[in-house]
């Protein structure tokens, strides 16, 4: 798809059609990065977004327990300082 740069004050911008934004999953904030052949636009979603809410749901269901009982090791006896 071709488009033109538009003047925005002293800068330039690109209008991105809504279907393209939806397909790419871009919302409000994006990161711009210069690459060898141009400029890359990337969403700023954090890889760990939503982890706190997911952990809260796990805790509410009582599933936040260790699968195995802790086992003492030589490190615990010789190197670890409480």
Backbone bond lengths (Angstrom), bond angles and torsions (degrees), N, CA, C in turn:
res aa  C-N    CA-C-N  psi(-1)  N-CA   C-N-CA  omega(-1)  CA-C   N-CA-C  phi
1 X - - - 1.440 - - 1.527 107.87 -
2 X 1.303 117.21 130.97 1.456 122.04 176.85 1.519 109.02 -101.44
3 X 1.325 115.83 148.00 1.452 121.96 174.93 1.520 107.97 -150.60
4 X 1.297 117.94 175.36 1.459 121.53 -179.54 1.514 110.06 -115.11
5 X 1.320 115.41 151.22 1.453 120.76 171.90 1.521 107.72 -74.33
6 X 1.331 116.29 136.93 1.465 120.79 178.31 1.518 108.78 -113.37
7 X 1.323 115.80 145.79 1.458 121.34 -179.23 1.532 108.99 -76.94
8 X 1.345 115.39 129.76 1.461 122.96 175.65 1.521 106.18 -130.99
9 X 1.312 117.05 92.89 1.467 120.68 -174.38 1.516 108.91 63.74
10 X 1.330 117.01 -128.27 1.462 121.70 177.95 1.531 111.91 -87.90
11 X 1.330 117.07 -0.31 1.465 121.73 -177.12 1.516 109.95 -106.69
12 X 1.316 115.03 -177.49 1.459 121.91 173.89 1.515 107.79 -128.75
13 X 1.318 116.76 152.72 1.453 120.96 179.37 1.505 111.21 -138.34
14 X 1.310 115.86 170.53 1.455 123.07 177.91 1.516 107.47 -126.56
15 X 1.321 117.27 131.60 1.465 120.70 173.99 1.519 107.71 -86.31
16 X 1.332 115.38 124.32 1.463 120.52 -179.24 1.527 107.59 -107.60
17 X 1.318 118.22 121.76 1.463 120.76 -179.18 1.533 111.92 -59.75
18 X 1.327 115.74 145.51 1.457 122.30 -177.76 1.529 113.23 -53.59
19 X 1.340 119.88 -44.75 1.476 118.71 179.66 1.527 112.82 -59.32
20 X 1.333 116.97 -35.61 1.462 120.42 178.26 1.527 110.47 -67.80
21 X 1.338 117.05 -41.46 1.464 121.24 178.16 1.521 110.67 -61.78
22 X 1.323 116.30 -43.78 1.465 120.35 179.91 1.527 111.16 -65.27
23 X 1.316 116.56 -42.98 1.466 120.49 -179.28 1.521 111.12 -64.07
24 X 1.339 117.01 -36.69 1.467 121.27 -179.50 1.523 111.95 -83.06
25 X 1.341 117.68 -12.78 1.460 120.68 -179.04 1.511 113.06 73.08
26 X 1.336 117.49 25.97 1.465 120.95 179.56 1.518 109.78 -87.12
27 X 1.331 115.38 139.08 1.458 119.63 -179.94 1.520 109.29 -121.32
28 X 1.329 118.33 -119.46 1.461 121.05 -174.69 1.525 113.46 -79.90
29 X 1.328 116.73 -57.38 1.465 120.84 -174.23 1.520 110.68 -97.79
30 X 1.325 115.59 138.80 1.459 121.50 176.81 1.518 108.83 -135.60
31 X 1.320 115.90 161.09 1.460 122.18 173.72 1.521 107.61 -107.37
32 X 1.324 115.96 140.56 1.456 121.64 175.09 1.515 107.96 -110.94
33 X 1.329 116.11 137.37 1.459 120.27 179.74 1.522 108.09 -140.11
34 X 1.318 114.97 131.49 1.459 119.57 175.72 1.518 108.05 -77.20
35 X 1.333 115.88 126.31 1.460 121.90 175.41 1.523 107.71 -118.13
36 X 1.299 116.38 171.93 1.464 120.39 -173.67 1.527 113.05 -54.67
37 X 1.313 117.04 -37.85 1.465 119.72 -174.64 1.528 114.20 -103.93
38 X 1.329 118.71 5.73 1.454 119.59 179.81 1.512 112.74 161.33
39 X 1.316 115.76 -140.25 1.461 122.94 -178.66 1.527 108.25 -124.03
40 X 1.330 116.56 130.93 1.455 121.53 177.83 1.523 108.56 -101.13
41 X 1.322 116.24 133.78 1.463 122.80 175.46 1.518 106.66 -107.31
42 X 1.336 116.02 125.63 1.463 120.36 -176.22 1.528 108.65 -134.16
43 X 1.317 116.80 141.59 1.458 121.29 175.79 1.515 111.09 -65.03
44 X 1.322 116.65 157.10 1.464 121.11 -177.12 1.514 112.69 -102.11
45 X 1.323 117.69 14.92 1.462 119.68 -179.03 1.522 110.01 -57.62
46 X 1.303 115.11 132.73 1.458 120.93 179.19 1.520 109.93 -77.63
47 X 1.336 117.61 137.88 1.467 118.90 178.78 1.524 113.00 -59.54
48 X 1.319 117.43 -24.25 1.471 120.62 -178.01 1.526 112.24 -104.23
49 X 1.322 116.73 14.82 1.461 119.99 178.72 1.524 109.27 -59.42
50 X 1.313 116.97 132.23 1.451 121.93 177.97 1.521 115.00 89.34
51 X 1.341 117.21 -5.27 1.466 119.43 -178.80 1.527 111.54 -63.44
52 X 1.325 118.00 -39.04 1.468 120.35 -178.04 1.530 110.27 -63.44
53 X 1.323 117.35 -43.05 1.462 121.04 179.33 1.529 110.44 -65.98
54 X 1.330 117.21 -40.34 1.462 120.62 179.03 1.528 110.53 -64.74
55 X 1.329 117.43 -40.87 1.465 121.19 178.84 1.522 110.68 -64.43
56 X 1.326 116.74 -37.83 1.465 120.45 178.40 1.530 111.03 -64.50
57 X 1.318 117.32 -40.19 1.466 120.85 178.21 1.528 110.53 -64.98
58 X 1.338 116.76 -40.85 1.471 121.06 178.21 1.521 110.00 -62.84
59 X 1.348 117.08 -42.64 1.460 121.17 179.23 1.523 110.26 -64.14
60 X 1.335 117.85 -42.02 1.462 121.72 -178.89 1.530 111.44 -62.93
61 X 1.333 117.17 -31.00 1.470 120.81 178.26 1.525 112.29 -85.21
62 X 1.326 117.04 -2.64 1.459 120.59 -179.98 1.516 113.48 75.23
63 X 1.324 116.73 22.94 1.460 121.04 -177.65 1.524 112.56 -100.66
64 X 1.330 116.97 16.37 1.466 120.36 -177.44 1.529 111.08 -99.74
65 X 1.313 115.36 50.58 1.461 120.44 -179.63 1.529 109.22 -115.82
66 X 1.335 115.83 158.51 1.457 120.43 176.54 1.524 109.60 -69.59
67 X 1.306 116.83 142.60 1.469 120.61 178.33 1.518 111.34 -74.70
68 X 1.344 116.31 -34.67 1.465 121.54 179.72 1.523 108.76 -123.13
69 X 1.322 115.73 150.71 1.461 120.27 175.53 1.528 109.52 -67.67
70 X 1.327 118.45 144.21 1.462 120.46 177.02 1.534 110.75 -62.70
71 X 1.334 115.86 141.70 1.461 122.16 179.48 1.516 108.14 -121.29
72 X 1.330 116.74 126.37 1.461 120.61 179.44 1.528 109.88 -67.71
73 X 1.341 115.02 145.21 1.463 120.55 179.05 1.526 109.09 -122.40
74 X 1.327 116.63 172.98 1.467 120.93 175.43 1.522 110.71 -58.67
75 X 1.318 117.58 -36.35 1.459 121.26 178.39 1.526 110.15 -58.26
76 X 1.334 116.36 -42.68 1.458 120.27 -179.59 1.531 111.28 -60.58
77 X 1.310 116.56 -39.26 1.460 121.40 -177.20 1.519 113.95 -79.88
78 X 1.333 117.97 -35.42 1.453 119.47 -171.37 1.531 115.19 -105.91
79 X 1.330 118.57 -32.85 1.460 119.26 -171.72 1.512 114.61 -111.80
80 X 1.295 118.01 -28.30 1.457 120.68 -174.87 1.514 110.70 -74.96
81 X 1.327 117.39 131.19 1.463 122.33 178.38 1.532 108.60 -111.32
82 X 1.334 116.59 122.25 1.452 121.05 177.28 1.478 111.25 -87.09
